[in-house]
Amino acid sequence: MIIPVHSEYSDYDIILENGALGYIGEICDLNRNVLVVTDDGVPFEYSEAVIKSSKNPVSVVLPHGEKTKNIDSLQILLKTMLDSGFSRGDCVVAVGGGVIGDLSGFAASLYMRGIDFYNIPTTLLSEVDSSIGGKTAIDFGGVKNSVGSFYQPKKVIIDPETLKTLDSRQVNAGLAESIKMALTSDAELFSLIENSSDISYDLPEIIRRSLMIKKGVVERDPHEKGERRVLNFGHTVGHAIESLADGTLLHGECVAVGLIPMCSPQLCDRITKVLIKYSLPYSTEFSSGEMLPLIMHDKKKSGDSITAVLVDTIGTYRFYPLTKDKPKALLTLGNKTILDRLMDKLDEIKRIDDVYIVTNHRFAG
């Protein structure tokens, strides 16, 4: 299946096909210098397929995990290309999860003012989320994704067969991003995930529907000026937890926790049951005092306000501005979990309709 994505600078295709890695040389232009970037958690045969199909491959294997997404790793990639004589006609290929994709894409955007970039995501999370939209970044100053650029890939190649080597925790963490998109934009997708009796069988359709949601959003709002902020659902609190967890929680697990406080009280039981079904967390023991500074330093902050995404009914969403005082009130109700701390306060806020900045969107597809 080919899913075309349109952007103001360049269009590209997402190739979604079982076995696509087997003929990667026919899909991508690898008849040149190719920097193949992967990590030590990715099965070698995935990057090897790219290496064998490349005219002049140079491979970099980085440690797996969020801590790799830093300026030191960026320097390694840039120096490797420079030392290997890469020119503007050469390319970078990322083979791995969101960390490798974000880092490699950022390096490609910087080297010689921008060279070709191919993204081959090999985790469910990166296949449904970070591989599409052109956002590249590294973590800097203790803040996730605080330095980066918008840079579109030449192609994204998604081979669902790569998911067979993932453990259930990685699959479930990726599923959290699909749950996120379903809650805001596709009630039928949420029901599919909620009622699935064999998630491995349903994954190709979950991936397709998730990609179609994100494709529509990024095409309409390529630079996150309006509608694209819906993709941050669950991330306002989730990114703070991820920074505090210091690698002990996966990105999707942190997003899962961040979904609960931003949903209406009447949805929380249903959503919590789905998170439990897929062994995803729905609460945290980090204190409000620990989380608040990170929330207010989020890169999506505009002036004194952060736009949170709230879900009243599945398949719709609302934008709500959090000012410096509001998140503090939301996070200091004194109970043990985010679920307890935030439900009553969210219900109170929802009755103050005149403070909403509201937009509703329903995905039809």
N, C-alpha and C positions, 0 to 999 in steps of 0.2 A: 504494500500500500504506500502511495506517495501522498503526503500531506503538504501542500504548498503554503508557505508563510510569506506574507508581504510586509515589507518595511519601507520606510521613506528612503533609505540609502541602498538597500540591496535585498532582493528576494532570495529565498533559499527553500530547499525541500527537506522535509523530514521523511526518511525512508524507514518505514515500520514493517519489518519482515523477518520471520524466522530464518536463520541461516545466512543473514546478510553479510556477516563477517567472512564467510567463505568465499565471497567474490568482491572483497572490499576494493581491490585494484580496479575493478570495472566501474565502481560507484564514484570513487574519488580520484583526482589527478595526483598521483604519487610518483610521477616520472620526473623527479627533481630531488633536492635536499628536503628531507622530512624529519622534523623533530617529533619523535613519538614519546609522549609523556604518560606515565602510569604510576601506580604506587605498589608497594609490596604486598598489599592485600588483594590485588587483582590477579586472577589466574594468568600465568605467563602466556598461555596459548592465545589469549585475546590480543595482546600487544604484538605477539609474534606474527599473527596473521597480517598485521599492518606492516611490520618490518619486512617480511618476506615479499610483500607486494610493492615495496618502495625502491626506487632507483638508488638513492643514497640515504639510507636511514641513520639517524643518530638517536639513541634511546636514553632516556633519563627515568630512573625508577626512584621515587621519593617515598618516605615513610607514610603510611596511611594514617588518616585522622585529620581532624580540623586544625591541629597545631601546625600542619604542613602549609596551610594557606597563609603564608606570611611573606614579608619582604625578602627574607633570606632565600626562600625557595624561588621567588621571582627572579632574584639576581642569578641564581644557578641557571635557570632557563635562558635568560638573556645572554649570560656569558657563554653558555654552551653554543648558542647560535652564532655569536660573534666569533668565537674561537674556531668554529667549524666552517666559517666562510659563508654563512647563509646570506642570501640577497633578498630583495623585495619580491622576487619571483618564487620564493620557496614557501614552505608551509609548516604549520604545527598541527599535530593530531593528538587529541586528548582521548585516552582510553581508561575509563574509570568512573568514579562517582562525581558528585557535585563539587567536591574540593578540587579534584584534578581538572574538571571542566572549567570552573571559575578561574583558577590560577593560570591554566594554559591559554585560555581565551584572552586574559588580561595581558599575558606576555606577548601573544600574537598582535594585540592591538598597539603595543608599545614599540616593538622591534621594527626599525626602519619606517616608523610612522604607520605601521600596519601591514601585516602579511596574512595570507590565507589561513583560515582556521577550520578544521573539521572536528566535530564533537561526536565521540562514540560512547554514550553513557552506558554503564554496565550495572547500575543499581536501579531499583524501582524508583527511588526518590529522584534520581537525576533524570530518568527517562520520562517521568510525568511532569517534572517541574523545571529544574535548573537548566536543562538542555535547550530550552526554547525561550526566546525573548531577548537574547543578546546582552544580558547583564553579566559582566565579569568583575571580579574583585578579589582582594585579599583582606584579611583581618589586620587591623593596625591600631595601636594604642589601646589594646584591650577591647576594642569595639568591632563586632563582626561586620564584615563587608564595608568597612568605612572608607576604603580607597579602591576605586575601580573605574570602569568605563562601560558605555554601551557599545558593543561591538558584535556584529552579526556573523555567524558562522557561514561558511560556504555550503555546508550540508550538515545535517544531523542524521546519524545512522543508528537506529534502534533495533537491536536483535534480541527479542524476548528470550531466546534460548540462553543468554548470559545469566538470566535470573535463576537458572537451575542450580548454580553454584553458590547462591546466597543462602545464608542461614535464615531461619524464620524471623529472627529479630530484625535483620536488615530489611526483609520484605515488609514486615509490619511497619517499620519506621517509614518506608516509602509510601505505604498505604495511607499513612496519616496525611500526606499532602493531597492524595486523591479525596480523602474524607473532607479535608478543608475545602477543596474546590466544589465538591458535591453539596456541601452545606450552604454555600453562597449561591450556587448557580445551576445545580442539576439534581432535583429531588429524586429522579429515577436512578441516577448513579448512586446516590446515597442508599436507596433501597436495595440496589444490587449488592453493594458491599455489606449492608446490614444483614441480608438474608442469604448470602452466598453459603452453599454447603461445601464448595470446593474452590477456594480462592485461587489456586494455581490454574484451574480451568478458566476462571473468569478474568484473569489478569490481562489478556490481550484486549478485551473490550473495555476494561477499566482504564488501561493505558490510552486507548483510542479516545475515549470520551474525555479523559483528563486533558489530553493534548488539544482537543477541539475547543475546550473551554479556554485554555490559556492562549491558544492561537487567536481566538476572537478578541480577547482582552488586549493582548500586546499589539495586535494590528490596529485597534482603535485608539490605543494610548501607548505609543512606543516609548515615551520618556517618563512615564509615571507622573503625569501632571493631573490626572483625574481618576478615571475608572480603574486603571491598573493597580491602584492602591488596594483594591479588593483582594489581590493576591497576597497581601500582607496579613490576611485574617489568621489569627493565632500566633502571629509573629511578634506582636507588640510585647507580650509577656514572654513568649517562647524564646526570643533572642536573649532576653535578660537571663532566663534560666540557663540557656546554653552557655553563656559566658561564665556564669557562676559554677556550672557543673564541671567545667574545665576538662571536657573530654569523656566524662563518665556517662553522659547521656548522648544519644544520637540526635541529630537535628530534628528528624521526624518525631521523636519522642518528646522533645521540648515543644514542638508545634502542637502536639496532641494536648499537652497540659494547657497551652495557651488558648485553645479553642473554648474550653469550658466557661471561663469567666466572661467571654464575649457573646454567649448565647443566652436567649431568654430562659428564665427559670423553668418554664414548661417543657423545654427541649432537653434539659440537662440530664434527666434520667435516661432518656432514649440514647443520647450521644454517649453517655458514660458506659452504657451497656455495650455499645459498639466498640469503644476503646478497650474495654475489658475483654471482649471477644478476641481481639487481636493483640492481647498482652501489651497494650499501650498504657502509659501512666496518665492519670487525670488529676493529680495533685502534686504539690511540692512542699518541702519543708523549709525552703529558703524564705527568709524574712522579707517583709516589705521594705525595711531599711536597706537590705542588700540589693533588692531588685530595682527600687525607684531610681537611683542615679543612672543605672544602665538603660532603663526605659526612657528617661529624659535625654539621654545622649544618643538615642537611636538615630541612624543616618536619615531616617524619614521625617525627622523633626522639621517643622517649618515655623520659625519664630519661637514663640512660647507654646506652641501647640503640636501635638501628635495626633494624626487622624487614625482612630481605632475603627475597626470594622465589627459591627454588631449584626447578629442573625436573630431575627424574631421568629421566622418560619423557614423551614428548609426549602432552599431554592431561591431565597431572596436575601438581601443584605442592606445595611444602612451604614453610612459614615457618621462617626461621632468624634468631635474634637476633644482631646484630653489636654487640658492646660496643666501647668505645674502643680496646682492644688488638687485637681481632680484625680489623677492617678494615685496621689498620696492617700486621699480619702478612700479610694477603691481598694487599696492594698493594706489598710491598717484597721481592719475590723476585729483583729485580735484572736481569730480562731486558728486552727492548726493547718488547714489546707487552703489553697487558692479557691477551691470550690466553695468552702464555707465562707471565706473572707469576702467573696465577690458577689454571691448571688443576691443577697438582700439589697446591697448597694446598687447593683445593676437594675434591679426591679424598680428602685426608687428613681434612678436616672431616666428610665424608660417612660415614666409618667410626665417628664418635663419635655413635652414635644417641641416646644419653641426653641430649644437649644440644639436640636438636631440639624446637621447638614446631611440631607437624606438623598439617596438615590437607590432605586430598586432595579434589579436586573435578573431576568430568568433565562437560563440557557435552554435553547430549543434545538435539539439535535440528537 
